[in-house]
Amino acid sequence: MLNMKSTIAAIDFGTSKIVTLVAETSGTQRCDIVGAGISMYDGFLEGEWNNPVLLNEAIQKSIQEAEGQSKHKIREINVGVPGEFTRVYAVEATVTIQGADPRVTARHVEKIFASADKQLSPVRGVVVHRSPAWFMVDGGKKTLEPVGQKGTELKALVSFVVADTFFLDDVMARLRDLNITVSGFFSSSTGEAMLYLLEEDRDRTAVLIDIGYLCTDVMVVEGDAVIFQKTLPVGGGHIAADVAEGLSIPLVSAEQIKRDYVYGISTITQSYSVSSGDGVKTETFSQDQVAAVLEPRVDEIAELIKECITDSGIKLGNWSTIYLTGGGLSLNRGGRDYLAGRLDKPVRETIKRTIKLSSPIYASAMGLMDLIIDTIESRNVPSGGVAGGVKDFFKSLLGG
């Protein structure tokens, strides 16, 4: 546990906004968000910043807002690496267990990670996260706590999240210009998946879809690991752009319609009104008019998600669940059900974890903060291992 009160800052880069969070942790309270700063910016696409010239200003604004709210000067910060700048590798490794009474010990777990490490390298980039999807003793049941089990062979699926060095170097340099040190880099996707998907769902392999403004992250999650991830270069912004073009209205009006749009209603009374500048002229569009220009893009996003899950090669069982988050679709009435219809599978909303910042638009930043605190807590577990439970021991073993 974090015994004394400490303050932790984290910065998360979305495709349309930068979110800085300041949290206080103490023995009594694991995490209290005392400051949040949000700065809209042009985001990134396909591994590059869309507007690198204005990026420093956006970072600074987000940080200053969080500092103002928390009354805490940020000198060190933890950085979330977005899915766009990471690649996920899932590696299977095996070790043999010997002795008169062969049982899995912490040393075997260490050996299996070392073996997985060896199989992974050489890889371009930096490993920012490493975690087990499952362990298996003698081909038995998948578990996350194998220590103490009797058997002669331990097998594991270990997931590695590898970050692009371009992102790490670039962000570090930009923060250095603001006299801020980077304490560590973390996988935002992993944080989000661990915080918002229940353990029993992850054990049955779950899918988390985060539809953002410029891109959509599709993650397959098993155990304590993201075992597959792909970033699709489409999101809510593309839906709004289609509405603007199709209805010949400004993008800002199209954004409003996209936000208000209700999916799957049969009633013809639904309509959408927007005023174009200074409230002078109000235009009204019927449900059918909007549907004709908006839904084809959503159908395309759904189709890409479906292909992505198929191409992952990961078999989802009947019990596997798909979850939706992000601001691109989950905030719309009927949006989740519409997506479910297109994917031919039920789609659930992620569990609400906090009173503060509970909107899906904060899912990535909140998941990031949770992962950081988890990591700090587990580093404080006694090295003997099992005092904080076996799972904590694994986390301390993994570091970040």
C-alpha positions in Angstrom: 0.0 0.0 0.0 1.0 3.6 -0.4 1.2 4.5 3.3 1.9 8.2 3.3 0.0 10.7 1.2 1.5 11.2 -2.2 0.6 13.1 -5.3 0.8 11.5 -8.7 0.4 13.2 -12.1 -0.5 11.6 -15.4 -0.9 12.8 -19.0 -3.0 11.0 -21.6 -3.0 11.8 -25.3 -6.3 11.2 -27.0 -7.1 11.8 -30.6 -8.9 15.1 -29.9 -7.8 16.1 -26.4 -5.0 15.9 -23.9 -6.0 15.0 -20.4 -3.8 15.7 -17.4 -4.9 14.2 -14.0 -3.5 14.9 -10.6 -4.3 12.2 -7.9 -3.7 12.0 -4.2 -3.2 8.6 -2.7 -3.0 7.7 1.0 -3.4 4.6 3.2 -7.1 5.3 3.6 -7.9 6.3 0.1 -6.3 4.6 -2.9 -6.9 7.4 -5.4 -8.6 10.8 -5.2 -8.5 12.9 -8.4 -7.8 16.4 -7.2 -7.2 18.1 -10.5 -8.0 17.5 -14.2 -6.9 19.6 -17.2 -8.3 19.1 -20.6 -6.9 20.7 -23.8 -8.4 20.2 -27.2 -5.9 19.7 -30.0 -5.5 18.2 -33.5 -4.4 14.8 -32.3 -2.5 12.2 -34.3 -3.2 9.8 -37.1 -1.2 6.8 -38.4 1.8 7.3 -36.1 2.2 11.1 -36.6 1.1 14.3 -34.9 -1.4 16.2 -37.0 -0.1 19.6 -35.9 3.2 19.3 -34.1 3.7 23.1 -34.1 0.8 23.6 -31.7 1.4 20.5 -29.6 3.5 22.1 -26.8 0.9 24.8 -26.2 -1.8 22.2 -25.9 0.3 20.1 -23.4 1.0 23.2 -21.4 -2.6 24.3 -21.2 -3.7 20.8 -20.1 -1.0 20.7 -17.4 -1.6 24.2 -16.1 -5.4 23.6 -15.8 -4.7 20.4 -13.7 -2.1 22.4 -11.6 -4.7 25.2 -11.0 -7.4 22.7 -9.8 -5.1 20.6 -7.7 -3.0 23.5 -6.4 0.0 21.3 -7.0 3.0 22.2 -9.2 3.8 19.3 -11.5 7.5 18.6 -11.8 7.2 14.9 -12.6 4.6 13.2 -14.7 3.7 9.7 -15.9 2.9 9.5 -19.6 0.3 7.2 -21.2 1.3 5.9 -24.6 -1.8 5.7 -26.9 -2.5 2.5 -28.8 -1.6 4.3 -32.1 2.0 4.4 -30.9 2.3 0.8 -29.5 2.3 -2.7 -30.8 1.2 -5.7 -28.8 3.1 -9.1 -28.9 1.7 -12.2 -27.2 4.4 -14.8 -26.6 3.9 -18.3 -25.3 6.7 -19.7 -23.1 7.2 -23.0 -21.2 9.5 -24.1 -18.3 10.0 -27.5 -16.8 9.6 -28.1 -13.1 11.9 -30.7 -11.5 12.4 -32.2 -8.0 10.9 -34.9 -5.8 7.7 -32.9 -5.2 7.6 -30.6 -8.3 5.6 -27.5 -7.6 5.5 -24.0 -9.2 7.5 -21.5 -7.3 8.1 -17.8 -7.8 11.4 -18.7 -9.5 9.6 -20.6 -12.2 7.5 -17.6 -12.9 10.6 -15.5 -13.2 12.1 -18.0 -15.5 9.0 -18.1 -17.8 9.1 -14.3 -18.1 12.8 -14.4 -18.9 12.1 -17.0 -21.6 9.3 -14.9 -23.1 11.6 -11.9 -23.1 14.2 -13.9 -25.0 11.7 -15.0 -27.6 10.5 -11.4 -28.1 13.8 -9.7 -28.7 15.1 -8.2 -30.8 12.1 -5.9 -31.3 11.9 -2.2 -32.4 10.8 0.1 -29.7 10.7 0.0 -25.9 8.6 -2.5 -23.8 6.4 -0.3 -21.6 4.2 -3.1 -20.2 4.5 -6.8 -19.7 1.8 -9.0 -18.1 0.4 -12.5 -18.1 -2.8 -13.5 -19.9 -2.7 -16.9 -18.2 -0.5 -19.7 -16.7 -1.1 -23.4 -17.1 0.3 -26.3 -15.2 0.6 -29.6 -17.1 -2.0 -28.5 -19.6 -4.6 -28.0 -16.9 -6.9 -25.0 -16.3 -5.8 -21.5 -17.1 -5.0 -19.4 -14.0 -3.2 -16.2 -13.0 -2.0 -17.7 -9.7 0.0 -20.9 -10.4 2.4 -20.7 -7.5 2.1 -23.8 -5.3 0.5 -25.9 -8.0 1.9 -29.4 -8.5 3.2 -30.4 -11.9 6.2 -30.8 -14.2 5.5 -28.1 -16.8 4.5 -24.5 -16.5 3.2 -22.7 -19.6 2.2 -19.1 -20.0 1.0 -16.5 -22.5 2.8 -13.2 -21.8 1.8 -10.0 -23.4 4.3 -7.2 -24.2 3.3 -3.7 -25.1 6.1 -2.1 -27.1 6.1 1.7 -27.6 7.5 3.6 -30.6 10.7 5.4 -29.7 9.5 8.4 -31.8 6.6 9.0 -29.3 8.8 8.4 -26.2 11.6 10.7 -27.4 9.3 13.4 -28.7 7.1 13.7 -25.6 10.1 13.5 -23.3 11.7 16.4 -25.1 8.5 18.5 -25.2 8.0 18.0 -21.4 11.6 18.8 -20.8 11.0 22.2 -22.4 8.4 22.7 -19.7 10.9 21.6 -17.0 8.9 18.5 -16.3 10.5 15.1 -15.9 8.9 11.9 -17.2 8.6 9.4 -14.3 7.6 6.6 -16.6 5.7 5.5 -19.7 2.6 3.3 -19.4 0.2 1.6 -21.8 -3.0 3.6 -21.8 -4.9 0.7 -23.5 -3.8 -1.8 -20.8 -4.8 0.6 -18.0 -8.2 1.2 -19.6 -8.8 -2.6 -20.1 -7.8 -3.5 -16.6 -9.9 -0.8 -14.9 -13.1 -1.1 -16.9 -13.4 -4.8 -17.7 -14.3 -7.2 -14.9 -11.9 -9.9 -14.0 -14.4 -12.7 -14.8 -15.0 -11.2 -18.3 -11.2 -10.9 -19.0 -10.8 -14.5 -17.9 -13.2 -15.5 -20.7 -11.5 -13.2 -23.2 -13.2 -9.9 -23.8 -13.1 -7.2 -26.4 -12.9 -3.5 -25.6 -13.7 -1.0 -28.4 -12.8 2.6 -27.8 -14.2 4.9 -30.5 -12.4 8.2 -30.2 -12.5 11.3 -32.4 -10.0 10.3 -35.1 -9.4 6.7 -34.5 -10.9 3.5 -32.9 -8.9 1.2 -30.7 -9.9 -2.5 -30.8 -8.4 -4.5 -27.9 -8.7 -8.2 -27.1 -8.1 -8.8 -23.4 -7.4 -12.0 -21.5 -6.4 -12.4 -17.9 -4.2 -9.4 -16.9 -3.2 -8.7 -20.5 -4.1 -7.0 -23.8 -3.3 -9.9 -26.2 -4.2 -8.1 -29.4 -4.7 -4.5 -30.3 -5.3 -2.6 -33.5 -5.9 1.1 -34.2 -8.3 1.9 -37.0 -8.0 5.3 -38.6 -11.7 6.3 -38.3 -13.7 7.7 -35.4 -16.4 10.2 -34.4 -14.8 13.1 -36.3 -15.3 11.2 -39.5 -19.0 10.7 -38.7 -19.3 14.5 -38.1 -17.4 15.3 -41.3 -19.8 13.1 -43.4 -22.8 14.9 -41.8 -21.3 18.3 -42.6 -20.7 17.3 -46.2 -24.0 15.5 -46.7 -26.2 18.2 -45.3 -24.0 21.1 -46.5 -23.7 22.6 -43.0 -20.6 23.8 -41.0 -18.6 21.1 -39.1 -19.6 22.7 -35.7 -23.3 22.2 -36.5 -22.6 18.7 -37.8 -20.8 17.9 -34.4 -24.0 18.9 -32.6 -26.2 16.7 -34.8 -23.7 13.8 -34.4 -23.9 14.2 -30.6 -27.7 14.4 -30.5 -28.3 11.7 -33.0 -30.6 8.9 -31.7 -29.9 5.4 -33.2 -32.5 2.9 -34.1 -35.7 4.8 -33.6 -38.6 4.1 -35.8 -40.6 7.2 -35.0 -40.6 9.8 -37.7 -41.1 12.7 -35.3 -37.4 12.9 -34.4 -35.7 15.9 -36.0 -32.5 17.8 -35.5 -32.2 21.6 -35.5 -29.0 23.6 -35.8 -28.4 27.3 -36.0 -25.7 28.4 -38.4 -23.9 31.3 -36.8 -25.3 34.0 -34.5 -28.5 32.1 -34.2 -29.8 33.8 -37.3 -30.9 30.9 -39.4 -32.1 27.6 -37.9 -32.1 24.6 -40.1 -34.0 21.4 -39.3 -33.3 18.0 -40.6 -35.5 14.9 -40.3 -34.3 11.6 -38.8 -34.2 10.1 -42.3 -32.1 12.9 -43.8 -29.5 12.6 -41.0 -29.6 8.8 -41.1 -28.8 8.7 -44.8 -25.5 10.6 -44.3 -24.5 9.5 -40.9 -25.2 5.8 -40.6 -23.1 4.6 -43.6 -20.0 5.8 -41.8 -21.0 4.1 -38.6 -21.7 0.9 -40.6 -18.2 1.2 -42.1 -16.6 1.5 -38.6 -18.6 -1.5 -37.5 -17.4 -3.5 -40.5 -13.8 -2.6 -39.9 -14.1 -3.6 -36.2 -15.7 -6.9 -37.3 -12.8 -7.6 -39.7 -10.3 -6.6 -37.1 -11.6 -9.1 -34.6 -11.7 -11.9 -37.3 -8.2 -11.0 -38.5 -6.8 -11.2 -34.9 -7.1 -14.9 -35.2 -8.4 -15.0 -31.6 -11.4 -17.2 -31.0 -14.0 -15.6 -28.9 -16.2 -18.0 -26.9 -20.0 -17.8 -26.4 -19.2 -16.2 -23.0 -16.9 -13.5 -24.5 -18.2 -10.0 -24.1 -17.7 -6.9 -26.2 -17.6 -3.6 -24.4 -17.8 0.0 -25.9 -16.3 3.2 -24.6 -14.9 6.5 -25.9 -16.9 9.5 -27.0 -17.5 8.5 -30.6 -20.6 6.4 -30.2 -21.2 5.3 -26.6 -22.7 8.7 -25.5 -25.5 8.5 -28.2 -28.8 7.0 -27.2 -29.1 3.7 -29.0 -25.5 3.8 -30.2 -24.4 0.7 -28.4 -27.4 -1.4 -29.6 -26.8 -0.1 -33.1 -23.2 -1.3 -33.0 -24.3 -4.7 -31.5 -26.7 -5.2 -34.4 -23.9 -4.5 -36.9 -21.5 -6.9 -35.1 -24.1 -9.6 -34.5 -23.0 -9.8 -30.9 -24.2 -8.1 -27.7 -22.2 -4.9 -26.8 -22.1 -3.7 -23.2 -21.1 -0.4 -21.7 -18.1 -0.5 -19.4 -18.6 -0.5 -15.6 -18.7 2.9 -13.9 -15.7 3.1 -11.6 -15.8 6.6 -10.2 -18.2 9.4 -9.4 -15.7 11.9 -10.7 -14.9 11.8 -14.4 -17.2 8.9 -15.1 -17.9 9.8 -18.7 -16.5 7.4 -21.4 -14.4 10.3 -22.7 -12.2 10.0 -19.6 -11.9 6.2 -19.8 -8.4 6.1 -21.2 -7.0 8.7 -18.7 -8.7 7.1 -15.7 -7.4 3.7 -16.7 -3.9 5.1 -17.1 -4.0 6.6 -13.6 -5.2 3.3 -12.1 -2.4 1.4 -13.8 0.2 3.8 -12.5 -1.1 3.6 -8.9 -1.3 -0.2 -9.2 2.3 -0.3 -10.4 3.6 1.9 -7.6 1.7 -0.1 -5.0 3.0 -3.4 -6.3 6.6 -2.1 -6.2 6.1 -1.6 -2.5 5.2 -5.3 -1.9 8.0 -7.0 0.1 10.3 -8.8 -2.3 9.6 -12.1 -0.5 6.6 -12.0 -2.7 3.4 -13.3 -1.4 2.6 -10.8 1.4 0.4 -8.8 -0.9 -1.1 -11.8 -2.6 0.4 -13.7 -5.5 -1.1 -11.3 -8.1 0.6 -8.3 -6.4 3.9 -10.3 -6.5 3.6 -10.8 -10.3 3.0 -7.1 -10.7 6.0 -6.2 -8.7 8.0 -8.7 -10.7 6.8 -7.0 -13.9 7.8 -3.5 -12.8 5.8 -1.4 -15.2 
